[in-house]
Amino acid sequence: METVDRKLIEKYNVKGPRYTSYPTSPNWESSFSEEAYKTKLISFGQSCKSLSLYIHVPFCESRCYFCACSVLIHKSFPQNFQNDYIDSVLKEASLVQKIVGGRKSVKQFHIGGGTPSYLSIESLERLMAGISDCFDLDFESEIAIEIDPRFIDLEKLRCLKKLGFNRLSFGIQDFSEKVQASINRFHSFEVVSDLFKDVRNVGFENINIDLIYGLPNQTMKRFKQTIEQVFKLKPSRIALYSFAHIPQAISHQKLIKEEELPSPSIKLDLFMYARNELEKLGYLAIAMDHFALPSDPLAEAFENQSLHRNFMGYTTRPADEFIGLGYSSIGFLENTFIQNVKSLDSYFKLLKEDRLPVARGLLLSEDDRIRKWMIYEIMCHFKIDMKLFKDRYGKIFGDYFHNEAQEIRDFENEGFLKTEGNVISVTSRGKMFVRNIAMIFDSYLKKDREKQVFSKTV
């Protein structure tokens, strides 16, 4: 296991983005219009590009204190409310499809939330039928849905299988009762273990588990037990996310007691233990925070350098463009970020008026596209190929990034980077600080770092 000087942790444990997008969302513009989005949809429709499609289902019965997602909390959402939301999502899908001008091929489909598994079987069936009317879903590719183990049963699992879903992503976070009490999310290992038996009996093979390290009351002893329990379940893929504690931006995180959070040093120990243990158990470490069995498509994408990063984390990126449907959803189309409104009343109202519910967006400049590519190369492949950069953009790396040269040298001196020929690689030690390394190339961060709210990098 790599050892790191604790002084280095203190030095580089600064606020910084996760880079699920670049430019990051604080830099998107509210002046971005519905007409600008329509222009991008028309351009996309005239291309031969395929599509990734994401649908946001915001319903949650209770608030998880760690969560930063856009959700709606209610003890019990009635069926008519679910129907209203599904109607609106399908109306949005229909508007998008008409502007695009045809049923585009969807190579990756994901329903996230919120709690998508909260939807009734009736709602799930109606949603999938309506989406299939608007888009050509490729059921041989990834058709995924996020699952809360508290809101799923055998009947619903059979429904998901019948509807064509082939990957389930379970939000587990931690199995410790002490940790669960601190984050207001309760599900025992026994319940999840029984559920996994049903999942496999129904025929699902591609199963994700999401874990979070750095949660309140997490100790090495408790986290070791969680990792041991996860291995008993043997999911094909594990996402191990760092807890982003930003109560100044996410008000309900103030319910988490700061004194119960592990220190940066212990938090790093938790990550390093999990990484080392999962590799010993046969999982491949994929880029920054994902692990996969060698047979999983994510491992194959990492090996053949086709890995990509977006709002869902690391992905095999089987499609060129990304459209988001639903309240607060985000898309990326024709070098442009688009986000829907975060007010449900506004979402419903705009769609009743046959308008796309756009709230903001950003058309990337050439410099944005160059830096986005650079940051994703670091985050996905842990390297920068200067020859590939020149071939792709017609520019000399040293000239274009001359202002970043000193920071690159500083990280080489720290042992985070090494240069061999035309390739700058992230070292084993540097992988722990990959967000810091990516920040070198973030021009927006340099302009206004203090005003932007991000979690700590370690």
C-alpha positions in Angstrom: 0.0 0.0 0.0 1.3 3.4 -0.9 2.3 5.6 2.0 1.9 9.3 1.9 3.4 12.0 4.1 0.6 13.5 6.2 2.0 16.9 5.6 1.3 16.4 1.9 -2.3 15.6 2.7 -2.6 18.8 4.7 -0.9 20.8 1.9 -3.1 19.5 -0.9 -6.4 18.9 0.9 -8.0 22.0 -0.6 -11.4 22.8 -2.2 -11.7 21.5 -5.7 -14.1 20.1 -8.3 -14.8 16.4 -9.0 -14.8 17.2 -12.7 -17.9 15.3 -13.7 -18.1 18.2 -16.1 -15.7 20.9 -17.4 -16.3 23.8 -17.2 -17.9 23.0 -13.9 -21.6 23.8 -13.3 -21.0 27.0 -11.3 -19.7 28.5 -14.5 -22.8 27.8 -16.6 -25.0 30.7 -17.7 -28.6 31.4 -16.8 -28.8 33.4 -19.9 -28.6 30.3 -22.0 -32.0 30.1 -23.8 -34.5 27.5 -25.0 -33.8 28.7 -28.6 -30.1 27.9 -28.1 -31.0 24.4 -27.0 -33.3 23.9 -29.9 -30.5 24.9 -32.3 -28.3 22.2 -30.8 -31.0 19.6 -31.0 -31.5 20.4 -34.7 -27.8 20.2 -35.4 -27.7 16.9 -33.5 -30.6 15.6 -35.5 -28.8 16.3 -38.8 -25.8 14.3 -37.6 -25.2 10.5 -37.5 -24.3 10.6 -33.8 -25.8 8.2 -31.3 -27.1 9.1 -27.9 -26.9 8.6 -24.2 -30.2 9.3 -22.4 -30.7 10.1 -18.7 -34.0 10.5 -16.9 -34.1 12.0 -13.4 -36.7 10.7 -11.0 -36.6 13.0 -8.0 -38.8 11.2 -5.5 -37.4 10.3 -2.0 -39.4 9.3 1.0 -36.8 10.7 3.4 -33.8 12.9 3.3 -30.3 11.2 3.4 -28.1 13.8 5.1 -25.1 13.2 2.8 -27.0 13.6 -0.5 -26.3 16.4 -2.9 -28.9 15.3 -5.5 -31.9 17.3 -6.6 -34.8 15.5 -4.8 -38.3 15.9 -3.6 -39.2 14.6 -0.1 -42.6 13.2 0.7 -43.6 10.3 3.0 -45.7 8.8 0.3 -46.1 10.1 -3.3 -49.5 9.2 -4.6 -49.9 7.4 -8.0 -51.6 10.5 -9.5 -48.5 12.6 -8.6 -46.2 10.0 -10.2 -48.5 10.1 -13.3 -48.2 13.9 -13.5 -44.4 13.6 -13.4 -44.2 10.8 -16.0 -46.6 12.8 -18.2 -44.2 15.7 -18.1 -41.1 13.7 -18.8 -42.8 12.0 -21.8 -44.0 15.4 -23.0 -40.4 16.7 -22.8 -39.1 13.6 -24.6 -41.7 14.1 -27.4 -40.7 17.8 -27.8 -37.1 16.8 -28.0 -37.8 14.0 -30.5 -39.8 16.3 -32.8 -37.0 19.0 -32.9 -34.4 16.3 -33.5 -36.6 15.0 -36.3 -36.4 11.3 -35.8 -36.0 8.4 -33.4 -32.3 8.6 -32.5 -30.5 5.4 -31.4 -29.8 5.4 -27.7 -26.7 3.5 -26.9 -26.8 4.1 -23.1 -29.9 4.6 -21.0 -30.0 5.5 -17.3 -32.7 6.3 -14.8 -31.3 8.1 -11.7 -32.6 10.1 -8.8 -33.8 10.5 -6.2 -35.2 7.0 -5.9 -36.2 5.6 -9.3 -37.1 2.3 -7.7 -39.8 4.2 -5.7 -41.8 4.4 -9.0 -44.7 1.9 -9.1 -44.7 -0.9 -11.7 -47.5 1.0 -13.6 -45.3 4.2 -13.7 -42.2 2.2 -14.8 -44.1 0.5 -17.6 -45.7 3.7 -18.8 -42.4 5.6 -18.7 -40.5 2.9 -20.7 -43.3 2.6 -23.3 -43.3 6.4 -23.9 -39.6 6.6 -24.1 -39.5 3.8 -26.6 -42.0 5.7 -28.8 -39.6 8.7 -28.9 -36.2 6.9 -29.1 -34.7 3.7 -30.4 -33.4 2.1 -27.3 -30.6 -0.4 -27.9 -31.3 -3.2 -25.5 -28.0 -4.9 -26.3 -26.2 -1.9 -24.7 -26.4 -0.6 -21.1 -30.0 0.0 -19.8 -29.5 0.9 -16.2 -31.5 2.1 -13.2 -30.5 3.2 -9.7 -32.0 1.1 -6.9 -32.7 1.9 -3.2 -32.8 -1.5 -1.4 -35.7 -0.1 0.7 -37.9 0.4 -2.3 -37.7 -2.8 -4.4 -39.2 -6.3 -4.2 -39.3 -9.4 -6.3 -42.3 -8.3 -8.4 -40.6 -5.0 -9.3 -37.3 -6.7 -10.1 -39.2 -9.0 -12.6 -40.8 -5.9 -14.1 -37.4 -4.3 -14.6 -36.1 -7.4 -16.3 -39.1 -7.6 -18.5 -38.7 -3.9 -19.5 -35.2 -4.6 -20.7 -33.0 -3.2 -17.9 -29.7 -5.1 -17.7 -27.7 -3.1 -15.1 -28.8 -2.3 -11.5 -27.0 0.3 -9.4 -27.5 -0.1 -5.6 -27.0 2.9 -3.3 -25.5 1.2 -0.2 -23.0 3.8 1.1 -22.1 1.9 4.3 -23.6 -1.1 6.3 -22.6 0.1 9.7 -25.7 0.9 11.8 -23.8 3.7 13.6 -22.9 5.3 10.2 -26.4 4.8 8.8 -27.9 6.5 11.9 -25.6 9.5 11.3 -26.8 9.9 7.7 -30.5 9.0 8.1 -30.4 6.0 5.8 -31.2 2.5 7.1 -30.9 -0.9 5.4 -29.3 -3.9 7.0 -26.8 -6.2 5.3 -29.2 -9.1 5.7 -32.0 -7.4 3.8 -29.6 -6.4 1.0 -28.1 -9.9 0.9 -31.6 -11.5 0.5 -32.4 -8.9 -2.2 -29.2 -9.8 -4.1 -30.3 -13.5 -4.2 -33.6 -12.3 -5.8 -31.7 -10.1 -8.2 -29.6 -12.9 -9.5 -32.5 -15.4 -9.6 -34.4 -13.0 -11.8 -31.4 -13.0 -14.1 -29.4 -9.7 -13.5 -25.7 -10.2 -13.8 -24.5 -6.6 -14.1 -24.8 -5.1 -10.6 -23.2 -1.9 -9.2 -22.8 -0.9 -5.6 -22.1 2.6 -4.5 -20.1 3.2 -1.3 -19.0 6.4 0.3 -15.9 7.0 2.4 -15.5 9.9 4.8 -19.0 9.6 6.3 -19.7 10.5 9.9 -18.7 7.8 12.5 -16.8 5.8 9.9 -13.9 4.1 11.5 -11.4 1.6 10.0 -13.0 -1.2 11.9 -16.5 -0.4 10.7 -15.4 0.2 7.1 -13.5 -3.0 7.0 -16.7 -4.9 7.9 -18.6 -3.0 5.2 -16.0 -4.0 2.6 -16.1 -7.6 3.8 -19.9 -7.6 3.5 -19.7 -6.1 0.0 -17.4 -8.8 -1.2 -19.9 -11.4 0.0 -22.4 -9.8 -2.4 -19.7 -9.8 -5.2 -21.1 -7.0 -7.4 -19.6 -6.7 -10.8 -18.7 -3.0 -10.2 -18.1 -0.8 -7.2 -18.1 3.0 -7.0 -16.2 4.3 -4.0 -17.0 8.0 -3.7 -15.4 10.5 -1.4 -18.0 12.3 0.8 -18.4 15.9 -0.2 -19.2 17.8 2.9 -20.3 21.3 1.8 -23.0 22.4 4.3 -22.6 26.0 3.1 -24.1 24.9 -0.2 -26.2 21.9 0.9 -28.2 23.1 3.9 -29.4 19.7 5.2 -25.7 18.6 5.5 -25.7 20.8 8.6 -27.5 17.9 10.3 -24.2 16.1 10.1 -22.0 16.8 13.2 -18.6 18.0 12.1 -16.9 16.3 15.1 -18.2 12.9 13.9 -16.4 13.2 10.5 -13.2 11.3 10.1 -10.1 13.5 9.7 -8.5 13.9 6.3 -5.8 11.5 7.3 -8.2 8.8 8.5 -10.4 9.4 5.4 -7.4 8.7 3.2 -6.6 5.5 5.2 -10.2 4.3 4.6 -9.8 4.8 0.8 -6.4 3.2 0.7 -7.6 0.2 2.7 -10.6 -0.3 0.4 -8.5 0.1 -2.8 -5.9 -2.3 -1.6 -8.4 -4.9 -0.3 -10.7 -4.7 -3.4 -7.7 -5.3 -5.7 -6.7 -8.3 -3.6 -10.2 -9.6 -4.0 -9.9 -9.5 -7.8 -11.3 -6.1 -8.7 -9.4 -3.8 -11.1 -9.0 -0.2 -9.9 -10.6 1.9 -12.6 -9.2 5.5 -12.7 -10.0 7.5 -9.6 -12.8 5.8 -7.6 -14.3 2.8 -9.5 -13.5 -0.9 -9.2 -14.7 -3.6 -11.6 -14.3 -7.3 -12.1 -12.1 -8.0 -15.2 -15.2 -9.2 -17.2 -17.1 -5.9 -16.6 -17.3 -3.5 -19.6 -15.9 -0.7 -17.4 -12.7 -2.7 -16.9 -12.5 -3.4 -20.6 -13.0 0.3 -21.4 -10.2 1.3 -19.0 -7.8 -1.2 -20.5 -8.5 -0.1 -24.1 -8.4 3.7 -23.2 -12.1 4.3 -24.1 -13.2 5.3 -20.6 -15.1 8.5 -20.2 -16.3 10.7 -17.3 -19.6 12.5 -17.0 -22.3 13.3 -14.5 -22.8 9.6 -13.8 -19.1 9.2 -12.9 -17.0 6.9 -15.0 -18.7 5.3 -18.0 -17.9 3.2 -21.1 -19.3 6.1 -23.2 -21.0 4.1 -26.0 -22.6 7.2 -27.4 -21.5 10.6 -28.7 -24.0 12.9 -27.0 -26.0 13.0 -23.8 -29.6 14.2 -23.3 -31.1 14.7 -19.8 -34.9 14.6 -19.3 -36.8 15.5 -16.1 -36.6 18.0 -13.3 -33.1 19.4 -12.9 -31.6 17.0 -15.5 -28.3 17.8 -17.2 -27.3 17.0 -20.8 -24.3 17.6 -23.1 -25.1 18.1 -26.7 -23.0 19.6 -29.6 -20.3 20.9 -27.2 -22.9 22.5 -25.0 -24.1 21.8 -21.4 -27.8 22.2 -20.8 -29.6 21.9 -17.4 -33.4 21.9 -16.8 -35.2 24.0 -14.2 -34.9 23.0 -10.5 -38.5 24.1 -9.7 -41.1 21.3 -10.2 -43.9 23.9 -10.6 -41.8 25.6 -13.4 -41.0 22.2 -15.0 -44.7 21.3 -15.1 -45.8 24.8 -16.3 -43.2 25.1 -19.1 -44.1 21.7 -20.6 -47.8 22.4 -20.5 -46.9 25.4 -22.6 -45.0 23.1 -25.0 -41.7 24.7 -24.0 -38.4 23.0 -23.2 -37.7 23.5 -19.5 -34.2 25.0 -19.9 -32.7 26.8 -16.9 -29.1 27.4 -17.9 -26.3 26.1 -20.0 -22.9 26.8 -21.6 -21.6 26.6 -25.2 -17.9 25.6 -24.8 -15.2 27.7 -26.4 -12.3 26.1 -28.2 -10.2 26.6 -25.0 -13.0 25.0 -22.9 -13.0 21.9 -25.2 -9.2 21.6 -25.1 -9.1 21.9 -21.3 -12.0 19.5 -20.9 -10.2 16.9 -23.0 -7.0 17.4 -21.0 -8.8 17.1 -17.6 -10.7 14.0 -18.7 -7.5 12.4 -20.0 -6.0 12.9 -16.5 -9.1 11.7 -14.7 -9.8 8.7 -16.9 -6.4 7.5 -18.1 -3.9 9.1 -15.6 -1.8 10.5 -18.4 -1.3 13.3 -21.0 0.0 12.3 -24.4 1.5 15.4 -25.8 1.8 14.0 -29.4 -1.9 12.9 -29.3 -2.7 16.5 -28.1 -0.9 18.0 -31.1 -2.5 15.5 -33.5 -6.0 16.3 -32.1 -5.8 20.1 -31.8 -2.8 21.1 -33.9 -1.1 22.8 -31.0 2.2 22.3 -29.2 1.5 21.3 -25.6 4.4 23.3 -24.1 3.3 26.4 -25.9 -0.4 26.2 -25.2 0.1 25.4 -21.5 3.2 27.5 -20.8 1.4 29.2 -17.9 0.9 25.8 -16.3 4.5 24.6 -16.7 5.6 25.6 -13.2 2.7 23.7 -11.6 3.5 20.6 -13.6 7.1 20.8 -12.5 6.0 21.3 -8.9 3.9 18.1 -9.0 6.8 16.3 -10.6 8.9 17.4 -7.7 6.3 16.1 -5.3 6.3 12.7 -7.0 2.8 13.0 -8.4 3.8 13.2 -12.1 6.6 11.9 -14.3 7.5 12.8 -17.9 8.8 10.1 -20.2 9.2 11.2 -23.9 5.9 12.7 -25.0 3.8 11.3 -22.1 3.2 12.9 -18.7 1.9 10.2 -16.4 0.3 10.3 -13.0 2.3 8.2 -10.5 0.8 5.8 -8.0 1.2 8.5 -5.3 -0.3 11.1 -7.7 -3.5 9.1 -8.2 -4.5 10.1 -4.6 -4.3 13.7 -5.7 -5.7 13.4 -9.2 -8.3 16.1 -8.6 -5.5 18.5 -7.6 -3.6 17.6 -10.8 -6.6 18.2 -13.0 -7.1 21.6 -11.3 -3.8 22.7 -13.0 -5.7 23.0 -16.3 -8.9 24.6 -14.9 -8.9 28.2 -16.2 -12.1 29.1 -14.4 -10.8 28.0 -11.1 -7.8 30.2 -11.4 -10.0 33.3 -12.0 -12.4 32.9 -9.1 -11.5 30.0 -6.8 -12.6 31.6 -3.5 -16.2 32.2 -4.7 -16.7 28.7 -5.9 -18.1 26.1 -3.5 -16.4 22.6 -3.7 -15.6 19.8 -1.4 -12.0 19.1 -0.2 -9.9 17.0 -2.6 -8.8 14.4 -0.1 
